[in-house]
Amino acid sequence: MTDADVVIIGGGHNGLVAASYLARAGRSVVVLEARGQLGGAVAGERTFPGVDARLSRFSYLVSLLPDKIISDLDLDLELRSRTVGSYTPVGDHGLLVERPEGDATRASFAEITGNEREYGAWQRFHADLERFASVVAPTLTEPLPQVGEIRRRVGDELMDALTARPIGDLVTDRFAHDVVRGTVLTDALIGTEADVHDQSLVQNRCFVYHVIGRGTGEWRVPVGGMGAVADALVGSASAAGAELITEVAVTELSREVDHWRAVTADGRSWQAPVVLANCARWTLDRLLGKATAKPAGNQIKINMVLQRLPTLRSGLDPKIAFAGTLHVHQSYRELRAAHQRAMSGQLPAPFPCEVYCHSLTDSSILGPELVKKGWHTLTLFGLHAPANLFDEPGRSIAVEWAVKASIKGFLAEPLYDCIATDANGDPCFELMTPLDIEAELGMPGGHIFHGDLSWPWRDDDQEAETPAERWGVATEHPGLLLCGSSSRRGGAVSGLGGHSAAMAVLDS
Ligand SMILES: Cc1cc2nc3c(=O)[nH]c(=O)nc-3n(C[C@H](O)[C@H](O)[C@H](O)COP(=O)(O)OP(=O)(O)OC[C@H]3O[C@@H](n4cnc5c(N)ncnc54)[C@H](O)[C@@H]3O)c2cc1C
């Protein structure tokens, strides 16, 4: 006697995607979520007491979530384009990339680099990336393609450039300017601690996922914040009949003849022939009693609410500068130096980070009073801050100082003068290190992808006999499938881990 056709460990967004697909197909599904809230890193929260701002507390932008999943699951979701791609302060000037790119972008490249060539190189590079993305993106909702097929369609030259040698080599070949190189290379380092020239190519894999979403690599703003994505998925899964149970941490998983038994911290247990692990692979191993190497995250995240946007030394309107991704100390040389410092056990100085204002594109996350007062949200994501630099979860004064020092150079006034205060008179400022992320979400080591990313395809000689192998969600155990960021194509806010796991179950 079992309790459900499928038990899902974890109610992150991938777990919810799987639950919704399977329940719609008539399977009985139980989702067991450790936290009091569903969605995992896809979450919207009123973080600061008395401040009516629903922040995307963890993840904040969406690129990899395919339209197919949105329409299959009837998700009531709007993803809005930003009007600015990025802005990178350079001395008293800055490199502006509009969306779509126009005359101001061309002029900005010419001003910063002193020539027309670099923008031409930028356009050619992005045309290449779009060609690559247009081949790979449609395969993401299909069984894993073989690498040979991708290579045949992309062409040897581009395939080798992106997947056979370090991305740092390609970018330094294509671009001459330190800032332009860095602006491109940050996509290789978000959630991945590596040098851009690392021979392991772990940074290339990270880069690939950052540029293939929807065949364009565009990162869009979820209207209503990430909480709206979680709400849409919870609504879809519940409407389909999935049972979503919160505050139940699975502590043990064992195989019993023809089914799995998941035991929870409160002593209850659930049995099912199929179990999907939305938790990290490392967590799953622990539930099975197996010790494996723990992943380590490398980022800090800061959530803020501001009474006004700070002015910039460059004089650019902050409504333009903060509307896209504002790169701070992310030039090629600075990124390399920051990695070296992190490897020697020190916080980067200056701290490479990127800053972005959600409420400029979508003010619906703020209550009407705050909109009227001109308040804004601000997100800061800092790189090269590996988990081993921190002793324990909790406020890290050293990081706070490092970030302050890093951002003050491009602002015409202290950011801290712009930060709003909450009902207790405390600044609306929340800083999370990888250890805080682990404590909040159970992501091992605070690794935002549950571990290093894999290529979104399989080798030509890699066997794929079972549906789980074909969809990249197999474990070595029958009836136990990966269903989250640890699955082959699962990293980031994509729903792909959940989609692949559900398809593998339905194909069996
Ligand atoms: C700070 C931060 C910023 C990010 N920014 C972006 C971004 O802007 N865009 C983007 O695409 N990606 C971003 N990411 C990455 C992205 O959010 C994650 O890769 C993705 O959301 C993971 O989804 P998931 O469903 O696979 O896992 P998770 O979101 O980790 O959900 C797993 C769930 O399983 C639960 N769980 C774990 N163990 C157990 C257990 N034993 N029993 C029961 N439940 C358990 C957890 O509580 C959690 O709810 C960011 C991540 C972080 C942390």
The ligand as a Gaussian input file, in Angstrom:
#p B3LYP/6-31G(d) Opt

LIG

0 1
 C       20.416000      34.541000      -3.918000
 C       20.047000      33.817000      -5.182000
 C       19.845000      34.529000      -6.350000
 C       19.542000      33.865000      -7.534000
 N       19.232000      34.586000      -8.643000
 C       18.743000      33.958000      -9.730000
 C       18.158000      34.693000     -10.778000
 O       18.013000      35.910000     -10.713000
 N       17.707000      33.994000     -11.863000
 C       17.813000      32.638000     -11.955000
 O       17.429000      32.063000     -12.976000
 N       18.328000      31.913000     -10.941000
 C       18.753000      32.539000      -9.816000
 N       19.180000      31.808000      -8.747000
 C       19.225000      30.348000      -8.856000
 C       17.826000      29.731000      -8.778000
 O       17.025000      30.463000      -7.894000
 C       17.887000      28.280000      -8.309000
 O       18.837000      27.562000      -9.053000
 C       16.529000      27.612000      -8.470000
 O       15.500000      28.430000      -7.954000
 C       16.520000      26.286000      -7.784000
 O       15.223000      25.761000      -7.873000
 P       14.898000      24.303000      -7.358000
 O       13.428000      24.165000      -7.346000
 O       15.667000      23.306000      -8.129000
 O       15.499000      24.246000      -5.881000
 P       15.257000      25.127000      -4.583000
 O       14.742000      26.456000      -4.904000
 O       16.517000      25.032000      -3.801000
 O       14.104000      24.351000      -3.828000
 C       14.358000      23.125000      -3.190000
 C       13.347000      22.997000      -2.082000
 O       13.583000      21.755000      -1.428000
 C       13.398000      21.945000      -0.040000
 N       14.118000      20.897000       0.655000
 C       15.463000      20.694000       0.687000
 N       15.753000      19.632000       1.431000
 C       14.570000      19.133000       1.858000
 C       14.210000      18.023000       2.679000
 N       15.139000      17.212000       3.211000
 N       12.887000      17.793000       2.928000
 C       11.930000      18.605000       2.400000
 N       12.229000      19.682000       1.644000
 C       13.530000      19.934000       1.369000
 C       13.941000      23.336000       0.203000
 O       13.426000      23.887000       1.402000
 C       13.488000      24.081000      -1.045000
 O       12.239000      24.707000      -0.863000
 C       19.460000      32.451000      -7.542000
 C       19.614000      31.736000      -6.359000
 C       19.901000      32.404000      -5.189000
 C       20.043000      31.623000      -3.914000

